[in-house]
Amino acid sequence: MVFAGSGGQGILSLGLCINNAGTTAKRYTTWFPTYGPEQRGGSASCSLVIAGHSIGAPNVDKTDVLVCMTRPMLERFLSSAKPGSLVFVDSIILDEQSPRRDDVRFIAIPASEIASAAGFTRAANTAILAAMAYTDATGLPLEAIVHARDAAMRKKPDLQKKNQAVFDSAMAWCKANI
């Protein structure tokens, strides 16, 4: 899996959450972040491998799951998606000129809108997490994903409730639209 966006969007946190869910589900995992010195606003990405056996290297040259939260990152990483891959994007980044491929499944979720409507604009990554859980993109049990999400917010109970609201709203959107 590859997760890509801008610093401050929670793209690394999203990858780490899925990594921790894999660990909870007793799978082998690697999580490899990449980000520029700018942090907020600069490019940020991470690769994640989840397997039922030891993993030799964290490299992801071709991905089964791609998450892009900015248009430049979609342009940069779309070619790394294998045919048949799932490609999750925040629909806010798409227009007529957006790169597309017919051999992958695009899941464009209004993640920013869902997060904003739930009162937590910084949780668009949680809406993407819900879409990944809904489509079983990770191959991990929903319970492991929810546990990892809640564990990440354990010390911030007010944010945990807001994240839950975003997750629930995104799941409802997925049930109605995917």
PyMOL CGO cylinders between C-alpha atoms (Angstrom):
from pymol import cmd
from pymol.cgo import CYLINDER

trace = [
    CYLINDER, 0.00, 0.00, 0.00, 1.07, 3.57, -0.61, 0.3, 1, 1, 1, 1, 1, 1,
    CYLINDER, 1.07, 3.57, -0.61, -0.44, 6.59, 1.17, 0.3, 1, 1, 1, 1, 1, 1,
    CYLINDER, -0.44, 6.59, 1.17, 0.36, 10.04, -0.27, 0.3, 1, 1, 1, 1, 1, 1,
    CYLINDER, 0.36, 10.04, -0.27, -0.66, 13.63, 0.40, 0.3, 1, 1, 1, 1, 1, 1,
    CYLINDER, -0.66, 13.63, 0.40, 0.57, 16.79, 2.06, 0.3, 1, 1, 1, 1, 1, 1,
    CYLINDER, 0.57, 16.79, 2.06, 2.02, 17.19, 5.52, 0.3, 1, 1, 1, 1, 1, 1,
    CYLINDER, 2.02, 17.19, 5.52, -0.75, 18.00, 7.97, 0.3, 1, 1, 1, 1, 1, 1,
    CYLINDER, -0.75, 18.00, 7.97, -3.39, 15.86, 6.24, 0.3, 1, 1, 1, 1, 1, 1,
    CYLINDER, -3.39, 15.86, 6.24, -2.72, 12.89, 8.49, 0.3, 1, 1, 1, 1, 1, 1,
    CYLINDER, -2.72, 12.89, 8.49, -1.50, 10.71, 5.64, 0.3, 1, 1, 1, 1, 1, 1,
    CYLINDER, -1.50, 10.71, 5.64, 1.35, 9.26, 7.71, 0.3, 1, 1, 1, 1, 1, 1,
    CYLINDER, 1.35, 9.26, 7.71, -1.02, 8.74, 10.64, 0.3, 1, 1, 1, 1, 1, 1,
    CYLINDER, -1.02, 8.74, 10.64, -3.42, 6.90, 8.33, 0.3, 1, 1, 1, 1, 1, 1,
    CYLINDER, -3.42, 6.90, 8.33, -0.66, 4.55, 7.19, 0.3, 1, 1, 1, 1, 1, 1,
    CYLINDER, -0.66, 4.55, 7.19, 0.53, 4.04, 10.75, 0.3, 1, 1, 1, 1, 1, 1,
    CYLINDER, 0.53, 4.04, 10.75, -3.04, 3.27, 11.86, 0.3, 1, 1, 1, 1, 1, 1,
    CYLINDER, -3.04, 3.27, 11.86, -3.35, 0.55, 9.22, 0.3, 1, 1, 1, 1, 1, 1,
    CYLINDER, -3.35, 0.55, 9.22, 0.10, -0.73, 10.23, 0.3, 1, 1, 1, 1, 1, 1,
    CYLINDER, 0.10, -0.73, 10.23, -1.00, -0.95, 13.86, 0.3, 1, 1, 1, 1, 1, 1,
    CYLINDER, -1.00, -0.95, 13.86, -4.24, -2.67, 12.83, 0.3, 1, 1, 1, 1, 1, 1,
    CYLINDER, -4.24, -2.67, 12.83, -2.10, -5.25, 11.02, 0.3, 1, 1, 1, 1, 1, 1,
    CYLINDER, -2.10, -5.25, 11.02, -0.06, -5.79, 14.16, 0.3, 1, 1, 1, 1, 1, 1,
    CYLINDER, -0.06, -5.79, 14.16, -3.26, -6.14, 16.21, 0.3, 1, 1, 1, 1, 1, 1,
    CYLINDER, -3.26, -6.14, 16.21, -4.43, -8.77, 13.71, 0.3, 1, 1, 1, 1, 1, 1,
    CYLINDER, -4.43, -8.77, 13.71, -1.11, -10.62, 14.25, 0.3, 1, 1, 1, 1, 1, 1,
    CYLINDER, -1.11, -10.62, 14.25, 0.19, -9.96, 10.73, 0.3, 1, 1, 1, 1, 1, 1,
    CYLINDER, 0.19, -9.96, 10.73, 3.71, -9.01, 9.71, 0.3, 1, 1, 1, 1, 1, 1,
    CYLINDER, 3.71, -9.01, 9.71, 3.91, -5.32, 8.81, 0.3, 1, 1, 1, 1, 1, 1,
    CYLINDER, 3.91, -5.32, 8.81, 6.35, -2.67, 7.68, 0.3, 1, 1, 1, 1, 1, 1,
    CYLINDER, 6.35, -2.67, 7.68, 5.64, 1.06, 7.61, 0.3, 1, 1, 1, 1, 1, 1,
    CYLINDER, 5.64, 1.06, 7.61, 8.09, 3.34, 5.84, 0.3, 1, 1, 1, 1, 1, 1,
    CYLINDER, 8.09, 3.34, 5.84, 7.40, 7.12, 5.92, 0.3, 1, 1, 1, 1, 1, 1,
    CYLINDER, 7.40, 7.12, 5.92, 8.81, 9.72, 3.54, 0.3, 1, 1, 1, 1, 1, 1,
    CYLINDER, 8.81, 9.72, 3.54, 8.36, 13.44, 4.02, 0.3, 1, 1, 1, 1, 1, 1,
    CYLINDER, 8.36, 13.44, 4.02, 10.12, 16.69, 3.29, 0.3, 1, 1, 1, 1, 1, 1,
    CYLINDER, 10.12, 16.69, 3.29, 11.59, 19.06, 5.85, 0.3, 1, 1, 1, 1, 1, 1,
    CYLINDER, 11.59, 19.06, 5.85, 8.59, 21.37, 5.49, 0.3, 1, 1, 1, 1, 1, 1,
    CYLINDER, 8.59, 21.37, 5.49, 6.27, 18.91, 7.31, 0.3, 1, 1, 1, 1, 1, 1,
    CYLINDER, 6.27, 18.91, 7.31, 2.99, 20.87, 7.12, 0.3, 1, 1, 1, 1, 1, 1,
    CYLINDER, 2.99, 20.87, 7.12, 2.18, 21.59, 3.50, 0.3, 1, 1, 1, 1, 1, 1,
    CYLINDER, 2.18, 21.59, 3.50, 5.08, 19.65, 2.02, 0.3, 1, 1, 1, 1, 1, 1,
    CYLINDER, 5.08, 19.65, 2.02, 4.73, 16.27, 0.39, 0.3, 1, 1, 1, 1, 1, 1,
    CYLINDER, 4.73, 16.27, 0.39, 4.27, 13.28, 2.67, 0.3, 1, 1, 1, 1, 1, 1,
    CYLINDER, 4.27, 13.28, 2.67, 3.91, 9.63, 1.84, 0.3, 1, 1, 1, 1, 1, 1,
    CYLINDER, 3.91, 9.63, 1.84, 4.43, 6.23, 3.32, 0.3, 1, 1, 1, 1, 1, 1,
    CYLINDER, 4.43, 6.23, 3.32, 4.54, 2.68, 2.09, 0.3, 1, 1, 1, 1, 1, 1,
    CYLINDER, 4.54, 2.68, 2.09, 3.06, -0.18, 4.02, 0.3, 1, 1, 1, 1, 1, 1,
    CYLINDER, 3.06, -0.18, 4.02, 3.37, -3.91, 3.57, 0.3, 1, 1, 1, 1, 1, 1,
    CYLINDER, 3.37, -3.91, 3.57, 1.09, -6.35, 5.41, 0.3, 1, 1, 1, 1, 1, 1,
    CYLINDER, 1.09, -6.35, 5.41, 1.73, -10.06, 5.02, 0.3, 1, 1, 1, 1, 1, 1,
    CYLINDER, 1.73, -10.06, 5.02, 1.22, -13.43, 6.64, 0.3, 1, 1, 1, 1, 1, 1,
    CYLINDER, 1.22, -13.43, 6.64, 4.97, -14.09, 6.53, 0.3, 1, 1, 1, 1, 1, 1,
    CYLINDER, 4.97, -14.09, 6.53, 8.22, -12.24, 7.25, 0.3, 1, 1, 1, 1, 1, 1,
    CYLINDER, 8.22, -12.24, 7.25, 8.80, -9.21, 5.06, 0.3, 1, 1, 1, 1, 1, 1,
    CYLINDER, 8.80, -9.21, 5.06, 12.24, -8.81, 3.53, 0.3, 1, 1, 1, 1, 1, 1,
    CYLINDER, 12.24, -8.81, 3.53, 12.09, -5.09, 2.69, 0.3, 1, 1, 1, 1, 1, 1,
    CYLINDER, 12.09, -5.09, 2.69, 9.61, -2.24, 3.11, 0.3, 1, 1, 1, 1, 1, 1,
    CYLINDER, 9.61, -2.24, 3.11, 9.87, -1.26, -0.57, 0.3, 1, 1, 1, 1, 1, 1,
    CYLINDER, 9.87, -1.26, -0.57, 6.65, -0.91, -2.54, 0.3, 1, 1, 1, 1, 1, 1,
    CYLINDER, 6.65, -0.91, -2.54, 7.34, -0.55, -6.25, 0.3, 1, 1, 1, 1, 1, 1,
    CYLINDER, 7.34, -0.55, -6.25, 3.89, -1.64, -7.41, 0.3, 1, 1, 1, 1, 1, 1,
    CYLINDER, 3.89, -1.64, -7.41, 0.94, -1.23, -5.10, 0.3, 1, 1, 1, 1, 1, 1,
    CYLINDER, 0.94, -1.23, -5.10, -2.35, -3.04, -4.60, 0.3, 1, 1, 1, 1, 1, 1,
    CYLINDER, -2.35, -3.04, -4.60, -3.82, -0.09, -2.68, 0.3, 1, 1, 1, 1, 1, 1,
    CYLINDER, -3.82, -0.09, -2.68, -3.07, 3.57, -3.31, 0.3, 1, 1, 1, 1, 1, 1,
    CYLINDER, -3.07, 3.57, -3.31, -4.42, 6.48, -1.25, 0.3, 1, 1, 1, 1, 1, 1,
    CYLINDER, -4.42, 6.48, -1.25, -3.91, 10.01, -2.62, 0.3, 1, 1, 1, 1, 1, 1,
    CYLINDER, -3.91, 10.01, -2.62, -5.16, 13.11, -0.86, 0.3, 1, 1, 1, 1, 1, 1,
    CYLINDER, -5.16, 13.11, -0.86, -3.64, 15.69, -3.23, 0.3, 1, 1, 1, 1, 1, 1,
    CYLINDER, -3.64, 15.69, -3.23, -3.64, 16.00, -7.00, 0.3, 1, 1, 1, 1, 1, 1,
    CYLINDER, -3.64, 16.00, -7.00, 0.19, 16.19, -7.33, 0.3, 1, 1, 1, 1, 1, 1,
    CYLINDER, 0.19, 16.19, -7.33, 0.54, 12.96, -5.37, 0.3, 1, 1, 1, 1, 1, 1,
    CYLINDER, 0.54, 12.96, -5.37, -2.09, 11.26, -7.56, 0.3, 1, 1, 1, 1, 1, 1,
    CYLINDER, -2.09, 11.26, -7.56, -0.13, 12.35, -10.62, 0.3, 1, 1, 1, 1, 1, 1,
    CYLINDER, -0.13, 12.35, -10.62, 3.10, 11.08, -9.06, 0.3, 1, 1, 1, 1, 1, 1,
    CYLINDER, 3.10, 11.08, -9.06, 1.93, 7.69, -7.74, 0.3, 1, 1, 1, 1, 1, 1,
    CYLINDER, 1.93, 7.69, -7.74, -0.90, 6.52, -10.03, 0.3, 1, 1, 1, 1, 1, 1,
    CYLINDER, -0.90, 6.52, -10.03, 1.55, 4.74, -12.32, 0.3, 1, 1, 1, 1, 1, 1,
    CYLINDER, 1.55, 4.74, -12.32, 2.67, 2.58, -9.36, 0.3, 1, 1, 1, 1, 1, 1,
    CYLINDER, 2.67, 2.58, -9.36, -0.78, 1.01, -8.99, 0.3, 1, 1, 1, 1, 1, 1,
    CYLINDER, -0.78, 1.01, -8.99, -1.03, -2.54, -10.29, 0.3, 1, 1, 1, 1, 1, 1,
    CYLINDER, -1.03, -2.54, -10.29, -3.88, -3.34, -12.68, 0.3, 1, 1, 1, 1, 1, 1,
    CYLINDER, -3.88, -3.34, -12.68, -6.89, -4.18, -10.53, 0.3, 1, 1, 1, 1, 1, 1,
    CYLINDER, -6.89, -4.18, -10.53, -5.66, -2.01, -7.64, 0.3, 1, 1, 1, 1, 1, 1,
    CYLINDER, -5.66, -2.01, -7.64, -7.90, 0.07, -5.43, 0.3, 1, 1, 1, 1, 1, 1,
    CYLINDER, -7.90, 0.07, -5.43, -7.16, 3.79, -5.67, 0.3, 1, 1, 1, 1, 1, 1,
    CYLINDER, -7.16, 3.79, -5.67, -8.73, 5.94, -2.93, 0.3, 1, 1, 1, 1, 1, 1,
    CYLINDER, -8.73, 5.94, -2.93, -8.87, 9.69, -3.45, 0.3, 1, 1, 1, 1, 1, 1,
    CYLINDER, -8.87, 9.69, -3.45, -10.53, 12.61, -1.74, 0.3, 1, 1, 1, 1, 1, 1,
    CYLINDER, -10.53, 12.61, -1.74, -13.02, 13.62, -4.45, 0.3, 1, 1, 1, 1, 1, 1,
    CYLINDER, -13.02, 13.62, -4.45, -12.15, 17.28, -3.86, 0.3, 1, 1, 1, 1, 1, 1,
    CYLINDER, -12.15, 17.28, -3.86, -8.92, 16.75, -5.88, 0.3, 1, 1, 1, 1, 1, 1,
    CYLINDER, -8.92, 16.75, -5.88, -10.62, 15.41, -9.01, 0.3, 1, 1, 1, 1, 1, 1,
    CYLINDER, -10.62, 15.41, -9.01, -11.66, 17.29, -12.14, 0.3, 1, 1, 1, 1, 1, 1,
    CYLINDER, -11.66, 17.29, -12.14, -11.81, 16.64, -15.89, 0.3, 1, 1, 1, 1, 1, 1,
    CYLINDER, -11.81, 16.64, -15.89, -8.01, 16.81, -16.24, 0.3, 1, 1, 1, 1, 1, 1,
    CYLINDER, -8.01, 16.81, -16.24, -7.27, 14.44, -13.35, 0.3, 1, 1, 1, 1, 1, 1,
    CYLINDER, -7.27, 14.44, -13.35, -5.17, 11.44, -14.27, 0.3, 1, 1, 1, 1, 1, 1,
    CYLINDER, -5.17, 11.44, -14.27, -7.24, 8.27, -14.64, 0.3, 1, 1, 1, 1, 1, 1,
    CYLINDER, -7.24, 8.27, -14.64, -6.69, 4.65, -15.49, 0.3, 1, 1, 1, 1, 1, 1,
    CYLINDER, -6.69, 4.65, -15.49, -9.27, 2.17, -16.68, 0.3, 1, 1, 1, 1, 1, 1,
    CYLINDER, -9.27, 2.17, -16.68, -7.44, -0.82, -15.20, 0.3, 1, 1, 1, 1, 1, 1,
    CYLINDER, -7.44, -0.82, -15.20, -7.78, 0.28, -11.54, 0.3, 1, 1, 1, 1, 1, 1,
    CYLINDER, -7.78, 0.28, -11.54, -10.82, 0.86, -9.36, 0.3, 1, 1, 1, 1, 1, 1,
    CYLINDER, -10.82, 0.86, -9.36, -11.10, 4.50, -8.32, 0.3, 1, 1, 1, 1, 1, 1,
    CYLINDER, -11.10, 4.50, -8.32, -12.94, 5.15, -5.08, 0.3, 1, 1, 1, 1, 1, 1,
    CYLINDER, -12.94, 5.15, -5.08, -13.50, 8.89, -4.88, 0.3, 1, 1, 1, 1, 1, 1,
    CYLINDER, -13.50, 8.89, -4.88, -14.96, 9.70, -1.49, 0.3, 1, 1, 1, 1, 1, 1,
    CYLINDER, -14.96, 9.70, -1.49, -15.82, 13.26, -0.41, 0.3, 1, 1, 1, 1, 1, 1,
    CYLINDER, -15.82, 13.26, -0.41, -13.53, 12.82, 2.59, 0.3, 1, 1, 1, 1, 1, 1,
    CYLINDER, -13.53, 12.82, 2.59, -12.95, 16.53, 3.28, 0.3, 1, 1, 1, 1, 1, 1,
    CYLINDER, -12.95, 16.53, 3.28, -16.67, 17.27, 3.02, 0.3, 1, 1, 1, 1, 1, 1,
    CYLINDER, -16.67, 17.27, 3.02, -17.60, 14.39, 5.32, 0.3, 1, 1, 1, 1, 1, 1,
    CYLINDER, -17.60, 14.39, 5.32, -15.03, 15.48, 7.91, 0.3, 1, 1, 1, 1, 1, 1,
    CYLINDER, -15.03, 15.48, 7.91, -16.18, 19.10, 7.73, 0.3, 1, 1, 1, 1, 1, 1,
    CYLINDER, -16.18, 19.10, 7.73, -19.85, 18.16, 8.06, 0.3, 1, 1, 1, 1, 1, 1,
    CYLINDER, -19.85, 18.16, 8.06, -19.00, 16.08, 11.14, 0.3, 1, 1, 1, 1, 1, 1,
    CYLINDER, -19.00, 16.08, 11.14, -17.26, 19.09, 12.69, 0.3, 1, 1, 1, 1, 1, 1,
    CYLINDER, -17.26, 19.09, 12.69, -13.67, 17.87, 12.40, 0.3, 1, 1, 1, 1, 1, 1,
    CYLINDER, -13.67, 17.87, 12.40, -12.15, 19.19, 9.19, 0.3, 1, 1, 1, 1, 1, 1,
    CYLINDER, -12.15, 19.19, 9.19, -8.73, 17.67, 9.93, 0.3, 1, 1, 1, 1, 1, 1,
    CYLINDER, -8.73, 17.67, 9.93, -10.14, 14.12, 9.87, 0.3, 1, 1, 1, 1, 1, 1,
    CYLINDER, -10.14, 14.12, 9.87, -10.48, 13.55, 6.13, 0.3, 1, 1, 1, 1, 1, 1,
    CYLINDER, -10.48, 13.55, 6.13, -7.96, 10.74, 6.65, 0.3, 1, 1, 1, 1, 1, 1,
    CYLINDER, -7.96, 10.74, 6.65, -10.50, 9.05, 8.96, 0.3, 1, 1, 1, 1, 1, 1,
    CYLINDER, -10.50, 9.05, 8.96, -13.09, 9.16, 6.16, 0.3, 1, 1, 1, 1, 1, 1,
    CYLINDER, -13.09, 9.16, 6.16, -10.57, 7.44, 3.86, 0.3, 1, 1, 1, 1, 1, 1,
    CYLINDER, -10.57, 7.44, 3.86, -9.91, 4.89, 6.63, 0.3, 1, 1, 1, 1, 1, 1,
    CYLINDER, -9.91, 4.89, 6.63, -13.64, 4.12, 6.73, 0.3, 1, 1, 1, 1, 1, 1,
    CYLINDER, -13.64, 4.12, 6.73, -13.74, 3.64, 2.95, 0.3, 1, 1, 1, 1, 1, 1,
    CYLINDER, -13.74, 3.64, 2.95, -10.77, 1.29, 3.17, 0.3, 1, 1, 1, 1, 1, 1,
    CYLINDER, -10.77, 1.29, 3.17, -12.49, -0.67, 5.93, 0.3, 1, 1, 1, 1, 1, 1,
    CYLINDER, -12.49, -0.67, 5.93, -15.78, -0.77, 4.01, 0.3, 1, 1, 1, 1, 1, 1,
    CYLINDER, -15.78, -0.77, 4.01, -14.13, -2.14, 0.85, 0.3, 1, 1, 1, 1, 1, 1,
    CYLINDER, -14.13, -2.14, 0.85, -11.86, -4.52, 2.80, 0.3, 1, 1, 1, 1, 1, 1,
    CYLINDER, -11.86, -4.52, 2.80, -8.89, -2.95, 1.03, 0.3, 1, 1, 1, 1, 1, 1,
    CYLINDER, -8.89, -2.95, 1.03, -6.54, -3.91, 3.85, 0.3, 1, 1, 1, 1, 1, 1,
    CYLINDER, -6.54, -3.91, 3.85, -7.72, -7.48, 4.33, 0.3, 1, 1, 1, 1, 1, 1,
    CYLINDER, -7.72, -7.48, 4.33, -7.82, -6.77, 8.06, 0.3, 1, 1, 1, 1, 1, 1,
    CYLINDER, -7.82, -6.77, 8.06, -10.79, -7.26, 10.39, 0.3, 1, 1, 1, 1, 1, 1,
    CYLINDER, -10.79, -7.26, 10.39, -12.86, -4.16, 11.09, 0.3, 1, 1, 1, 1, 1, 1,
    CYLINDER, -12.86, -4.16, 11.09, -12.29, -4.69, 14.81, 0.3, 1, 1, 1, 1, 1, 1,
    CYLINDER, -12.29, -4.69, 14.81, -8.50, -4.38, 14.35, 0.3, 1, 1, 1, 1, 1, 1,
    CYLINDER, -8.50, -4.38, 14.35, -8.92, -1.17, 12.33, 0.3, 1, 1, 1, 1, 1, 1,
    CYLINDER, -8.92, -1.17, 12.33, -11.26, 0.38, 14.89, 0.3, 1, 1, 1, 1, 1, 1,
    CYLINDER, -11.26, 0.38, 14.89, -8.97, -0.66, 17.74, 0.3, 1, 1, 1, 1, 1, 1,
    CYLINDER, -8.97, -0.66, 17.74, -5.96, 0.96, 16.05, 0.3, 1, 1, 1, 1, 1, 1,
    CYLINDER, -5.96, 0.96, 16.05, -7.95, 4.12, 15.28, 0.3, 1, 1, 1, 1, 1, 1,
    CYLINDER, -7.95, 4.12, 15.28, -9.13, 4.44, 18.88, 0.3, 1, 1, 1, 1, 1, 1,
    CYLINDER, -9.13, 4.44, 18.88, -5.68, 3.63, 20.29, 0.3, 1, 1, 1, 1, 1, 1,
    CYLINDER, -5.68, 3.63, 20.29, -4.19, 6.51, 18.31, 0.3, 1, 1, 1, 1, 1, 1,
    CYLINDER, -4.19, 6.51, 18.31, -6.62, 8.89, 20.03, 0.3, 1, 1, 1, 1, 1, 1,
    CYLINDER, -6.62, 8.89, 20.03, -6.58, 7.31, 23.49, 0.3, 1, 1, 1, 1, 1, 1,
    CYLINDER, -6.58, 7.31, 23.49, -5.08, 10.38, 25.15, 0.3, 1, 1, 1, 1, 1, 1,
    CYLINDER, -5.08, 10.38, 25.15, -7.51, 12.74, 23.38, 0.3, 1, 1, 1, 1, 1, 1,
    CYLINDER, -7.51, 12.74, 23.38, -11.04, 11.50, 24.16, 0.3, 1, 1, 1, 1, 1, 1,
    CYLINDER, -11.04, 11.50, 24.16, -12.70, 14.57, 22.62, 0.3, 1, 1, 1, 1, 1, 1,
    CYLINDER, -12.70, 14.57, 22.62, -10.92, 13.89, 19.33, 0.3, 1, 1, 1, 1, 1, 1,
    CYLINDER, -10.92, 13.89, 19.33, -11.75, 10.19, 19.59, 0.3, 1, 1, 1, 1, 1, 1,
    CYLINDER, -11.75, 10.19, 19.59, -15.48, 11.05, 19.62, 0.3, 1, 1, 1, 1, 1, 1,
    CYLINDER, -15.48, 11.05, 19.62, -15.08, 13.39, 16.64, 0.3, 1, 1, 1, 1, 1, 1,
    CYLINDER, -15.08, 13.39, 16.64, -13.10, 10.73, 14.73, 0.3, 1, 1, 1, 1, 1, 1,
    CYLINDER, -13.10, 10.73, 14.73, -15.84, 8.21, 15.48, 0.3, 1, 1, 1, 1, 1, 1,
    CYLINDER, -15.84, 8.21, 15.48, -18.43, 10.62, 14.05, 0.3, 1, 1, 1, 1, 1, 1,
    CYLINDER, -18.43, 10.62, 14.05, -16.37, 11.09, 10.86, 0.3, 1, 1, 1, 1, 1, 1,
    CYLINDER, -16.37, 11.09, 10.86, -15.83, 7.33, 10.55, 0.3, 1, 1, 1, 1, 1, 1,
    CYLINDER, -15.83, 7.33, 10.55, -19.55, 6.61, 11.00, 0.3, 1, 1, 1, 1, 1, 1,
    CYLINDER, -19.55, 6.61, 11.00, -20.55, 9.29, 8.48, 0.3, 1, 1, 1, 1, 1, 1,
    CYLINDER, -20.55, 9.29, 8.48, -18.05, 7.97, 5.95, 0.3, 1, 1, 1, 1, 1, 1,
    CYLINDER, -18.05, 7.97, 5.95, -19.28, 4.39, 6.44, 0.3, 1, 1, 1, 1, 1, 1,
    CYLINDER, -19.28, 4.39, 6.44, -22.84, 5.59, 5.81, 0.3, 1, 1, 1, 1, 1, 1,
    CYLINDER, -22.84, 5.59, 5.81, -21.66, 7.37, 2.66, 0.3, 1, 1, 1, 1, 1, 1,
    CYLINDER, -21.66, 7.37, 2.66, -19.90, 4.19, 1.50, 0.3, 1, 1, 1, 1, 1, 1,
    CYLINDER, -19.90, 4.19, 1.50, -23.00, 2.05, 2.08, 0.3, 1, 1, 1, 1, 1, 1,
    CYLINDER, -23.00, 2.05, 2.08, -25.06, 4.46, -0.02, 0.3, 1, 1, 1, 1, 1, 1,
    CYLINDER, -25.06, 4.46, -0.02, -22.53, 5.05, -2.82, 0.3, 1, 1, 1, 1, 1, 1,
    CYLINDER, -22.53, 5.05, -2.82, -20.07, 2.18, -3.24, 0.3, 1, 1, 1, 1, 1, 1,
]
cmd.load_cgo(trace, "trace")
